[in-house]
């Protein structure tokens, strides 16, 4: 079984650069994901509307409020 290095060495230089660029992109993408945690400070922010709207209506209304 070939290693990734063996496979890359079989490519022409322009495609080797493309593989390198893609690998750098993947590393950067992973670094960004690890640096951000999911915020949940919004949880419960719409509870005053719980009895007034069902979940779909509340979703649509919140999108209206946000201007989307």
N, C-alpha and C positions, 0 to 999 in steps of 0.2 A: 504494500500500500504506500502510495506517495505521500510525502509530507507536504504541507502547504508551501514550504520553501521550494521544494522540488517542482511543484506545479507552477509557481510564480516564475521560476527561472526558465521555464519553457516558453513563457510569453514574450512577445516583442517588448522593447523598452517603453513604448507608449502605453501599452496595457499594464505593464508593471507599475507605472506611475499611477494609473487609474486604480489599481488594487490598493496601492499605498494610500492614496487619497481617501478611498472608501474606508479602509481600516482606521485611518485617523478620524474620520467622521464618526464611526461607531464608538471609538474610545471617547470622543468628546460628548457624544449623546449619552453614553452611560454615566459619565462624570456629572453631567447636568442633572440626570435623573436622581443620582445618589445625593446630590446637594440639596434637593428640595423635598420637603415632607408635605404630605397632604394636610392642608389647613382645614380645620373644622370649626373655626371661630364663628361661623355663620349659623351653626346648628341651633335650631329653636327660634330663629329670627322671625319666622312667619307663623308662629304658633297662635297668635291672636286671630288668624284667619282660618283656623282648623275647622270650626263649625260652619263657616260661611261658604267655603269652597271644597269640592272634592279634590283629589290629588291632581287630576288632569287640569281642572279649572285653575287650580293654584299655580301649576306650572305655566300655563298660558298667561295668567295674570302677572306672574313675576317677570316673564319675558316682556310684557307690555311696560311694566314699571322700569325695566332696565333699558327700554328703547330698542328692543330687537325685533 
